Amino acid sequence: MAAWVEGGPVAVVTGAGTGIGQATARMLHSRGHAVVAVDIAPQALAWAEGIPGFACVFGDVSQEAVNIAMVESAVTTFGRLDAVVLNAGIASRSDWEADDALEVFDRIMAVNVRGVVQGIRATAPTMAAGGGGSIVVIGSTSGIRADPNRWAYDASKAAAINLARAAALDWASRGVRVNVAAPGPTMTPILQGGRITPEHLAELTRPIPLQRMAEPDEQAEVICFLVSPAASFVTGAVYMCDGGITANVGIFPPRAKD
Ligand SMILES: NC(=O)c1ccc[n+]([C@@H]2O[C@H](COP(=O)([O-])OP(=O)(O)OC[C@H]3O[C@@H](n4cnc5c(N)ncnc54)[C@H](O)[C@@H]3O)[C@@H](O)[C@H]2O)c1
């Protein structure tokens, strides 16, 4: 696998500090891309600092200035922009009757939906002017089906998915492909940080036909495919990487391991 080479394609990955974003940034870099890594938590990007072929931008993707800064970083540091992975996202439970329900909803929508709008607005014109490119929006099984007590997150991911479809239509003639990679439950630091018990893990994996969680690299592989020239005729698509969850109507549990 080729590592980053000067003059190769240039990608922006938001939420690159941990989890799926970090795995994607590392994989793109290992396959020849220069990568602008973006995260709200500066310490989260320590892994990328000082490695040739990486540049770091700190800030909140719901803010227009951060989206402009990440494009400027790509162009000034590496000379162009070819691919964008809009991965930064937040999740939390939502209680319909909680006093702060609307604050929680507004924050989730700001990051997961407004952040995607800002990301597309900031990056698509630059890629179109440079001859084209690829945007991958990170959706979720929660944007296809719904979860109990997570209505704000579910609404945000459904919105992000249809935003990507609409953007695909609007940018196709200008050479910019827009697709969704939609993960199912994935072992990111949220789950590996000791806050998950073996019983909870068993409960989470029971509805997954493949009977396990995904690793971040399994999500990164799908994202890298959508970025790559191998997906040159793919736009407006939603690629599930969910171990089969959304294939199930949900009335009957999937077959357990023998
Ligand atoms: N892990 C899963 O099971 C799973 C399942 C479906 C979808 N997803 C989606 O995949 C994406 C990545 O998830 P993950 O599990 O790797 O998450 P994570 O929490 O491990 O990593 C998210 C990263 O985004 C950064 N971030 C958060 N808010 C930000 C903001 N406003 N601006 C910039 N950076 C910000 C965080 O600091 C963190 O480094 C998210 O969009 C999430 O909704 C994850």
The ligand as an SDF file (V2000), in Angstrom:
LIG
                    3D

 44 48  0  0  0  0  0  0  0  0999 V2000
  -19.5770    4.5350   16.1520 N   0  0  0  0  0  0  0  0  0  0  0  0
  -20.7480    4.1520   15.6970 C   0  0  0  0  0  0  0  0  0  0  0  0
  -21.2680    3.1140   16.1420 O   0  0  0  0  0  0  0  0  0  0  0  0
  -21.4510    4.9400   14.6090 C   0  0  0  0  0  0  0  0  0  0  0  0
  -22.5900    4.3720   14.0170 C   0  0  0  0  0  0  0  0  0  0  0  0
  -23.2510    5.0810   13.0220 C   0  0  0  0  0  0  0  0  0  0  0  0
  -22.7980    6.3300   12.6230 C   0  0  0  0  0  0  0  0  0  0  0  0
  -21.7010    6.8570   13.2210 N   0  0  0  0  0  0  0  0  0  0  0  0
  -21.2830    8.1840   12.7740 C   0  0  0  0  0  0  0  0  0  0  0  0
  -19.9200    8.1370   12.3910 O   0  0  0  0  0  0  0  0  0  0  0  0
  -19.3050    9.3980   12.6550 C   0  0  0  0  0  0  0  0  0  0  0  0
  -18.0750    9.1870   13.5160 C   0  0  0  0  0  0  0  0  0  0  0  0
  -18.4640    8.4690   14.6580 O   0  0  0  0  0  0  0  0  0  0  0  0
  -17.4130    7.8860   15.7080 P   0  0  0  0  0  0  0  0  0  0  0  0
  -18.0900    6.7830   16.4220 O   0  0  0  0  0  0  0  0  0  0  0  0
  -16.1040    7.7020   15.0760 O   0  0  0  0  0  0  0  0  0  0  0  0
  -17.4000    9.1220   16.7260 O   0  0  0  0  0  0  0  0  0  0  0  0
  -16.2940    9.5640   17.8070 P   0  0  0  0  0  0  0  0  0  0  0  0
  -17.0780   10.2660   18.8680 O   0  0  0  0  0  0  0  0  0  0  0  0
  -15.4030    8.4290   18.1740 O   0  0  0  0  0  0  0  0  0  0  0  0
  -15.4510   10.6280   16.9720 O   0  0  0  0  0  0  0  0  0  0  0  0
  -16.0370   11.8220   16.5240 C   0  0  0  0  0  0  0  0  0  0  0  0
  -14.9430   12.8600   16.3790 C   0  0  0  0  0  0  0  0  0  0  0  0
  -15.5850   14.0630   15.9290 O   0  0  0  0  0  0  0  0  0  0  0  0
  -15.1280   15.1410   16.7230 C   0  0  0  0  0  0  0  0  0  0  0  0
  -16.1820   16.1540   16.7750 N   0  0  0  0  0  0  0  0  0  0  0  0
  -17.3420   16.1220   17.4940 C   0  0  0  0  0  0  0  0  0  0  0  0
  -18.0260   17.2310   17.2980 N   0  0  0  0  0  0  0  0  0  0  0  0
  -17.3140   18.0010   16.4400 C   0  0  0  0  0  0  0  0  0  0  0  0
  -17.5110   19.2730   15.8750 C   0  0  0  0  0  0  0  0  0  0  0  0
  -18.6030   20.0100   16.1690 N   0  0  0  0  0  0  0  0  0  0  0  0
  -16.5710   19.7720   15.0320 N   0  0  0  0  0  0  0  0  0  0  0  0
  -15.4530   19.0540   14.7440 C   0  0  0  0  0  0  0  0  0  0  0  0
  -15.2070   17.8310   15.2590 N   0  0  0  0  0  0  0  0  0  0  0  0
  -16.1350   17.3150   16.0960 C   0  0  0  0  0  0  0  0  0  0  0  0
  -14.8300   14.5420   18.0900 C   0  0  0  0  0  0  0  0  0  0  0  0
  -13.9310   15.3430   18.8520 O   0  0  0  0  0  0  0  0  0  0  0  0
  -14.2460   13.1740   17.7030 C   0  0  0  0  0  0  0  0  0  0  0  0
  -12.8490   13.2420   17.5110 O   0  0  0  0  0  0  0  0  0  0  0  0
  -20.3700   10.2670   13.3030 C   0  0  0  0  0  0  0  0  0  0  0  0
  -20.9820   11.0880   12.3310 O   0  0  0  0  0  0  0  0  0  0  0  0
  -21.3660    9.2650   13.8430 C   0  0  0  0  0  0  0  0  0  0  0  0
  -22.6610    9.7880   13.9580 O   0  0  0  0  0  0  0  0  0  0  0  0
  -21.0210    6.1950   14.1930 C   0  0  0  0  0  0  0  0  0  0  0  0
  1  2  1  0
  2  3  2  0
  2  4  1  0
  4  5  1  0
  4 44  2  0
  5  6  2  0
  6  7  1  0
  7  8  2  0
  8  9  1  0
  8 44  1  0
  9 10  1  0
  9 42  1  0
 10 11  1  0
 11 12  1  0
 11 40  1  0
 12 13  1  0
 13 14  1  0
 14 15  2  0
 14 16  1  0
 14 17  1  0
 17 18  1  0
 18 19  2  0
 18 20  1  0
 18 21  1  0
 21 22  1  0
 22 23  1  0
 23 24  1  0
 23 38  1  0
 24 25  1  0
 25 26  1  0
 25 36  1  0
 26 27  1  0
 26 35  1  0
 27 28  2  0
 28 29  1  0
 29 30  1  0
 29 35  2  0
 30 31  1  0
 30 32  2  0
 32 33  1  0
 33 34  2  0
 34 35  1  0
 36 37  1  0
 36 38  1  0
 38 39  1  0
 40 41  1  0
 40 42  1  0
 42 43  1  0
M  CHG  2   8   1  16  -1
M  END
$$$$
